[in-house]
Every structure is written in structure tokens, then in C-alpha cells.
């Protein structure tokens, strides 16, 4: 009887524990045992994501964001019905109204894809503390004092440098064949912002790693997306004698112009941005510098889903697959793929520093943003602008003989004007 009562009591205790456990989360596993966590697909379905685009899918830059966010959401189990896209939102109060609309629609996290959006994102972040706002790109989050306002951007300078190697290999081939005597490069820039300056400087440094005497003219369109203006600037640069045209502009305008010039008999080539340009410049396009935005979107959304802190400034590059170049065009020089592979390997293992100060010189400046030695090599440079006057005044950026880009903050801050690059219309 005692044994029967003991067994009956034990059975009652087991049933009681089972009943209690039915309404509670599992107890943590003991040390050394695997911890069961809820799959991202289940929690991801509860997340609603908004994206504010400065243009639409016709802009290569915006198309890369749209595709990147969709890819990240698909991998995390966030259905299309939980993604709200807003297109052609200018960098003015319209962005603020749009961000409010997305917050009111129940978005847990809202991204914007253009620099000028960020001040409007910050304003709405103050009104909706339970919603996370991420400006890509931007530089205001760190000083905003807001826990729900973030910035993120990839190491675009890495892909710029590697695309420059592609251009340099072609330039050397042309010079060795006697087809080109002056290694003159043209660049279609959007605005004279650090993001653009950083990119075109890295591009020329990549070229100079193959052709040290290469020099470059930059002409700005003062627009992120203007196919006509970009084509006209490319034409103007080619008329001056530029044999390779790079770009930090969001349309196919420049590559299309280069292809037309090549078809007319000129020895000219193009290096694009954001998307593969072979469809519009099949024999003129060498490659394009590209960003894999899905890497940054996924990493950020994973933290949101897990309830983890999202970094105020998040940036990463080749080591995480966040930057790349497009397929090499048929006009690329022999040996280009091997040179590209070696460059990526050096960037990933740290042996190749894109902004190695021994590879470029600068003229002295009076604003104190950087210092040079007697040979013009930069010995010290600030990376942050603390008072909003567009002159960097804090944060040492030179470490171990190289400028550390996108380390002090995610948005590019390399604004040094190096020798060998001429801005034709920086005003």
C-alpha cells in the first residue's frame, strides 16, 4: 500500500508539472546542453519593415536597396506582406511625413536609403521611441542621443578600389599596345560629398596600383540620378581625352554614353556603379562597383528579431560579403581576374590597405583637418565633424600608416583631396 501511495503521489506531481509547463516557456538548458530558441521564421513573421527610397527600381542604387531588403527578409521569414516600400521620396519634409506614415502603419523598423533623409528620420524617431529608424547613409545617429536612431553603410571604398584595378589593367594594356599615351581618367560624380570623394579616390588608387602615373578629372552633376546629365558629363570628359570613365551616379547614363562613343570608333571604356552595366554597354563596360545590401539589412533585422541592441553605427565590407564587383566584361585585359582575386584576398586579410598614406600625397590645408610631412604624405587626419561646418575636427583617422575609413562612424568621411585628381566644378 505504501508503495502504491508513493507511486500515486509521484504520478500526481508529474502531471502537475506537465500542466504548469504547458503555459510557460521552456526552462533554460543546463550548462553544456543545447538551448532551443524560436526560429527566425516564426518571430520574423511578426516584424513589419518600411523602406524609404529616394528614387525607385530604375535607379541602380535604389534597386540594390530594394533587392537587398527583400532578400534579407526572405531569409529571415519576413513575408512580403510585412514589407512596405515608399518610392521617389525626396530629401525634404516629404521624408518626415513618409516616416510617420510607416510608423502609423505599424512598422517596427524603418530604413531610408539617402543621406539627406536622415534629419527627417531623426525627427520622427523622437516622436516614435518604440520604432527603430535606420538611415543609410548618415552621420547623425551617434550625436542624436536617441536609442532608436541608427546609421549603417558598407565599405564602398573597397569595391571602388578593386574596380580601379580592373580599370588599371585595361589602361596598362592600352598603353603597352601604344593605343594610349596619356593615362587620363574621367569620373562622373554626384556631389562633392565625402562619400563620393572617398569612392573616386579609392578608384584612382586602385588604378595607380597598376599605372602609377594615372590622373583623373571629376565633374559633378549635383544630382544622384540624372541620366541625361550623367551622359553629358561623360561626353565632356571623353572630349577632354579621358579613356576610362568611372562614376558615382545612379543611372546608366554614363556607360551608355561611353558605349556610343566606343561604337563611333573611340578607344574608351566604362566602370559603373551599383548594377552590372553590360546590358547597356556590352563592349565598353569593364565592371561595376557594387554593394550587397542584404548583408547589412539581414544583420540588422536579426538583432531586432532577437531583441538585441542594434549598433548606432554599423559598417562592414568584403570580409562579410557586403561589397563586390560585377562580372568582368569581354573587353577586360588578360590577367584581370587574377589581379582582382589577389586584391580581394589582401583586403580581407588586412595586408592591403586601400588608403595607405604612402601611396598618395596631399597639399597642406589651413583648416586643420589633416597634416602632411615635407613630402606631402598625410601624417594625421581627423575623421569626424563635431560642429557641422563640413570640416573634420576630431577623431584620429590615421592608424599604422593608413586612413581608417568608416571605422569612427559608418558613413564615409575620407574627404582629403589627393594630388592627381582635379575637381572641375566643385562650387
N, C-alpha and C positions, 0 to 999 in steps of 0.2 A: 504493500500500500504506500509506504514511504517513497519507494522508487517511482511508483505511478504518479504520486503527487509532485515529486521533483520534476519528472518529465513533463507533466501538465503545466507546471509553472514556467519551465524553460520555453515551452511552446507558446505560451501566452506572451512572454517577453519578446520572442522573435516576431510574432505577429504585430505586437505593439510598435516595435522599432520599424518594421516594414511600413506600417500605416503612416507613421510620422515622416519617414523618408520620402513618401510619395509626393509631398508638397514642398520639399526643400531641395536645394542644390546638393550635389554630391559632396561628401566630406573630402577635404584635401587628401591626396595620397600620401602615404608615409614616405619618408626620405628614401630615395633610391627607386621609387615606383613611378611609372609614367603618370603625368597629370592629364586628365581628359578635359579638353577645352571645347567650347562650342565652335563648330566650323564657321569659317568666314562667310560661307554661302548663306547661312541662316541669319547671322547678325547683319550681313551686308544688305540683305533684302529690306532691312528696316531703315537704311540710310538713304536720304534724299540729297542729291548733289546738283548744284547750279553752276553753270559756266557762262561768264560774260565775255563775248568775243568782240574785238574792235572792228573786225570785218566778218566775213563768212568763209565757207569752204573754198571759195575762189582765190583766197589769199593763202599762199603756201604756209605762212606762219600760223594762221588760224586753223588751217586744215590739219596741221601737225598736232595742235592742241586738241582739236575735236576728236581725231583718231586716237590720240594718246589717252584721253579721258575715257572714251568708250572701251578701249582695250583694257585699261585698268579696272574699270567697273565690271566688265565681263569676267575677268579673272577672279574678282572678289565676290561674285554672286550678286552684284547690284543690278537689277533689271533695267532695261531701257525706260520703263515707265517711271523710274525713280531718278531720271536724269533730265534736267531742264536746261536747254541751251537758249541763249539770247544772243542774236547776231547783230552786227553793224551798230554796236553801241559806242558812240564817240566818247572821247576823254573829257567829258564835261558833266554837268548835273544829271544828264540822262543816265549815266552810270549809277549815280546815287539812287535815283528813282528805280532803276532796274534791280539793284541790290536789295532795296526794300521790298520790291515785289517778290523776289525769290525767297526772302526770309518769311514773308507773309504766306507764301505757298508751302512753307514747312521744310525748306531746305536746311539740313543740319550743317552743311559746309558749302561755301560759295567761293568759286575761283574767278579771277579776272586775268586776262592774258596780255594786257598792255600797260606800260609804265605809267601813263597818265591816268589810269583808272584808280591808282592806289589811294589818293587822298579822299576820293569819294567812298571807297571801300572802308577806309578808316572811320569816316564819319558815321557810316551805317553800323559798323562794328560797335561803336559806342552806344547805339540805340538797342542793339540786339546781343547782349552779352552771352546768351546761350547758343549762339550760332558762330561757327568758325569762318573767318574770312581770310583768304589767301590770295595775295597779289603776286602775279608772275608777269613781269618782274616788278621789283620795287625796293626801296631802301628806307622806308619809314617805320617799319614794324618795331625795330629794336628800340627806338626812342618814343614810341607811342604810349607806352605804359599800359597797353591793353593785352590781356592774356589770350584774347580770341582773334588777334590780328597777326598774320604771318606773311612772310615773303619766301619765295623759292625761285630758283633759276638753275639751269645746267651750266656746266663748264664749256660754254660755247667756244671759247678760245682754243680748246684742244682740237676740235674738229676743223676750226679755221686753219690752224697750223698744218694739220695733215693735208687738208685740201690745197694748201700752199705748196706742199711738197709735190703734189700731183702737177700743179702748175709749173713748178720749178723744173721738174723732169722734162716737161714739154718744151719749156723755154730753152733749156740746155740743148735738147735735140735740135731745135730750130737754129740755134747759134752754131752748133757743131756742123750743121749742114750748110751754113752760110746763108740761110734764108732770113736771118735776123741779126743785126749788128748791135742794136740798142735794146737792152733788156728792160723795156718800158711797160709798166703795168698800169691799168686803169681800174678804178673802183667806184661803183655806184653806191653811195651811202645815203641813208635816210636822213639822219640828223647828226650833228656833231656831239652826240652824247657819248659817255664813257662806254656804253655797251657797243656802240658802233666803232669807236676808236680802238677799243680792246680787240675787236674782231679783225679789223683790217690790219692792225699792227701784227697780230699773230699770223695772219695770212702772208704778209710780206716776209716775216721772219722764216716761215716755212719755205718760201721761195728762195730766200737768201741762203738757206742751208744747202741749196743745190747751186744757185747762181748768186754768189756774194755781192756782185755789183748791181743787182736789180734795184730799181727805184720805182716809185708809184705816185700817181696823182689821184686825189679823191675829189669827187664832186657830189654835193648833196642835192637831193630832190626836195627836202623839207616835207616829206610825206613817207609814211610807212608803206603805203600801197598806192602806186600811181603808174600803171603800165605804160602810158604814153610818155610821161616824164622820164621814167627809167630807161625806156628805149632811146629817147632823145639824148640823155646824158651818155649812154653807151656809144651812140653815134659820134657825139662830140669828142669823147675820149679816143675813139679809134681814129678820128680825123687828125688828132694830135700825134698819132703814131703808136698808140698803145696796142700791143699784140695779144694781151690777155686781159679780159675784163672780169673782175670779181664783183661781188655785190653784197650789201646788207640792205635789201629791199625785198618786199614780199610778193612780187609778181614775176611773171615770165617775160616781162618787157625787155630787160637787158639781154638775156640769152637769145630771144627771138631776133633782136636787132643784130646780134653778133652772127647768128646763123645766116641772116640775109646778107650781111657783109661778106661772109665767107663764100656764100653762093655766087657773089658777084666777082670773086677772084682774090679777095684779100686773105692774107695769112693771119687769121685771128681766131681766138678761142675763148671759151667762157667757163667760169666756175660759179655755180649758182648757190642758192641758199634754200633751206627748208625742204624742198622736194627735188626729186630726180628731174632734170631738165632735158633729158634725151628725147622726150616726146616733141618738144618744140625746137630743139637744137641737136638733131641726131649726129651731126659730124662736128659741130662746134663745141658742144658741152663735153668737158673733161670729167667733172664730178660736181657734187654739191655738198656743202657742209650741212649736216642735219642734226636735229635734236630728237631723242626718243623720249617724249614727254610722258609716256606711260610709266616709265620707271619712277619719276618723281610723283606722279599722281597716285600710283599704287602704294608707294611707301607712306605717303601722307594719309591716304584713306585707311590703310591698315592700322595706323596708330589711332585714328578716330574710332574705328570699329572696336579696337582693343581697349579703348578708354585710356590710352597713353598720351603723354604730353607731346604735342607736335612742335618741332623746333621753330623758334622765332624766325631764324634764317636757315634755309635748307638748300644746299647745293651739292651736286656730285657730277661726275663725268664719265670718262671712258672706263674706269675701273668697275663701275656698276652698269655699264652699257647705256648710259644716258645720252651719249653723243656718238656720232658716227659720220661716215661719208657715204654718198650713194654709189651705185655701181659705176665702175670706170668706163668711160666712153671709148668708142673704137679708135679715136684719134690720140689716145694717151700714148706716151713714149714707152718703148720697151724697157722693162725693169721697174715700171712704176709700182706694180703690186708689191714687189719685194721691198721697195723703199717705204711704202705705206705700212706694211706689216712691221718693219723694223721700228718705225716711228711710234706706232701704237704700243709696241712692246716696251719701248723706252719710257713713254708717258705713264704706262701702267705700273712699271717697276720703279719709277722715280728717277731713273738715270737721265731722262731728257726733261729739261726744264724749259717750257715754252718761252718764258720771259727771263732767260739767263742774261744778266746785265752785261756779260762780256760780249754778247752778240749784237749789241746796238749802242748808239750814243745819242745824247740829247744836248741841246743848248741850255745854258743856265737860265733859270727863271727867277724873277724877283718876288713872286708871291709866296715862296717858301714851301710849295707843295712837294718839291724834291730837291736833292742836292747832287751835284756831279763833281767828279775829280777833274784833274787837269786834262785828261784825255776825253772827257765828255761821258764817261761811264757813270751811271747812277749809283750813288753810294747809300742814299737814304731817300725814302719816299713815303708820304702819308697816303693812307687808303680810305680815310673817312672824312666827310664834310660835316662838321658838327653845328655850323651856324647857317647853313642853307645858302651860301654865297657861291656855290659851284666850284669852290677851291678846297681840295682836301687839306685838312689841318690837324689830323690826329690819326693814330694807329699806324705803327711802323709796318710797312709792307715789304721791305727788302729783308729777306732771311736767307742766309747761306748763299748770297750772291745771286738771288733770283727774286723777281717781283711775285709775291703771293697773291694771285688773283682769286676773288670770290671766296676768301677764307675769313676775312674780317666781317663780311656780310655776304649774302648770296648774290646780290646784283653786282654786275661788273663795275669796277672803279678804276681800272687802268685808263688814265686819261693823259698819259705822257705823250708828247709829240716827238717821235724819234726822227733822227736825221735820215733823209732819203724819201720821206713822204711829204708831199705838198698838198695842202687843202686849197682847192681853187676858189671856194666860195663860203668859207666859214665866217659868216657875218649875221 
